[in-house]
Amino acid sequence: MQYSFTLRKDKINKDGLIPVRLLITVNGERARKNVPGVKVRLKDWKNERIKPNLKNVRSLLLNQMY
């Protein structure tokens, strides 16, 4: 089983926040699920890595919540 987090860049809201999506792969089959209540700014996301940039205050709050 593999998992990764990606951004739903097609769903940017008026505040510039983008929902985070969980992608799970098991035996070649994929499932995608939006993570409820978790949104970040594109500039705060570290190049498609698994977590937001920890230097940003919003990101720190996000990581404390989950």
Buried (B, 14 or more C-beta within 10 A) or exposed (E): EEEEBBBBEEEBEEEEBBBBBBEEEEEEEEEEEEEEEBBBBEEBBEEEEEEBBEEBEBBEEBEEEE
